[in-house]
Amino acid sequence: MQFVSTRGAAPPASFSDVLLAGLAPDGGLYLPASWPQVSDRFHGMRYQDAAIRILSEFTRGSFSDAELRSAVEAAYAGFDAAAIAPLSEIGDGRYLLELFHGPTLAFKDIAMQVLGQLFSRALAKRGGRATVVAATSGDTGSAAIAALGGLPNIDVFVMHPRGRVSDVQRLQMTTCAHANVHNIALNGSFDDAQSIVKSLFADKAFANEISLTAVNSINFARIAAQCVYYFTATAALDKPATFVVPTGNFGDIFAGEAAGRMGLDVARLVIATNANDILARTLNEGVYASGASHATLSPSMDIQVASNFERALFEAAQRDADWTSAAMSDFARSRKLELPTPVLSELRIRYSAFASNDDETRAAIKAVFRLTGRIIDPHTAVGVAAAMKMGKPLSPVVILSTAHPAKFPQAVSEAIGQAPPQPERLSGLKNLPERLDVLDKDPVLIQRFISSRLAP
Ligand SMILES: *Cc1c(COP(=O)(O)O)cnc(C)c1O
């Protein structure tokens, strides 16, 4: 399978190239040159087998069937639900798709675990080492550490804003004992961390020397692994569903578009956002404009610029790379983009959007608890709040449940007056030693730190 960039100025790339590079060299995002068609319906099939079937369409030419099988089996071996992504009904034709059964209790494990396994196999074949550097506001860092910790030929540096992630999130990162994991507690904000990562990539000599790479959701391998649960959920319900997706960087919901383009019958994709409602406003008003970011109860969705939206724009513009490229540079300059009518209409065929504030998020946690006795996390609750705004569903409604409530005990307590029970994965963390280096937000200092840790 060959991949092309949304900005049209990168040479065609293989799956391995895409996996190891993350971003395309022209600044665009990779997509398959054409969408593979998957007509299998996966009734009663193991999740892992469905994943292998779907991923094989993308990995062909880069990984053998046996390599893909061993990667996928290893990726899901540590999940605590046999179904990997089970569905549970919450009443009125609404279901939760539980995506939090991996090692760090958030949906990012589902794709990051596969990415880590494929990464180490791709490096073993290509030779050499790679250095992953990631900025995190919480969930991405722990998922990357859980996936890459202990793998050969990879070092992973994760920068979190010191004192601005939850205790659970910090412990999940800093108690990892593997020598290839390096935690940096940055004296600064998440945006500072993100801008340092950008400056490391911008220093081409440094980036090449250490084979710097990115594992955030712009990496197409993550989207590919996330398509799978749209197929398996549809198979379990035996009819097309409306998927409601708590959305930040647009990676998870774009995987739903990808599944649709691969032939899955998807009734509708509903973008659920918190008060950072840029995407809801875009869909409803036709103008993509970023503003100031608000801190909410669902911090993993506190994002103003949704990187993966570029993929949806490219598709909605009938894959016009010249338009996409010009539109993205306009947006980078003015922080605002008016969508042409045909592009907006095309997006509206597939997507709806609803934003909910913190009060509505707490109310959704409370409502689900009252009706079913289930405790949901605030990200899932943003999805439930959107589903309630849609009114009585005609097709089954599947709300993607993206995190375990125990990751966000504060928000849950505020809503229902009691803390969620702690799963075993978290209860031991407090007694483990932490490893982290506190560093100032100086790119040169961070660069020196990385080099010193990589020195043989
Ligand atoms: C990352 C994350 C999201 C948002 O997913 P995107 O792919 O960035 O849209 C939602 N919920 C949780 C718990 C997350 O960690």
PDBQT file of the ligand as one rigid body, heavy atoms in Angstrom, charges set to zero:
ROOT
HETATM    1  C1  LIG A 501      -7.013  11.804  23.370  1.00  0.00    +0.000 C 
HETATM    2  C2  LIG A 501      -8.335  11.649  24.015  1.00  0.00    +0.000 A 
HETATM    3  C3  LIG A 501      -9.537  12.067  23.392  1.00  0.00    +0.000 A 
HETATM    4  C4  LIG A 501      -9.556  12.780  22.060  1.00  0.00    +0.000 C 
HETATM    5  O1  LIG A 501      -9.190  11.948  20.979  1.00  0.00    +0.000 OA
HETATM    6  P1  LIG A 501      -8.732  12.614  19.578  1.00  0.00    +0.000 P 
HETATM    7  O2  LIG A 501      -8.304  11.470  18.741  1.00  0.00    +0.000 OA
HETATM    8  O3  LIG A 501      -7.588  13.526  19.939  1.00  0.00    +0.000 OA
HETATM    9  O4  LIG A 501      -9.896  13.348  19.029  1.00  0.00    +0.000 OA
HETATM   10  C5  LIG A 501     -10.744  11.839  24.047  1.00  0.00    +0.000 A 
HETATM   11  N1  LIG A 501     -10.775  11.259  25.263  1.00  0.00    +0.000 NA
HETATM   12  C6  LIG A 501      -9.649  10.845  25.895  1.00  0.00    +0.000 A 
HETATM   13  C7  LIG A 501      -9.769  10.224  27.246  1.00  0.00    +0.000 C 
HETATM   14  C8  LIG A 501      -8.396  11.016  25.297  1.00  0.00    +0.000 A 
HETATM   15  O5  LIG A 501      -7.284  10.609  25.948  1.00  0.00    +0.000 OA
ENDROOT
TORSDOF 0
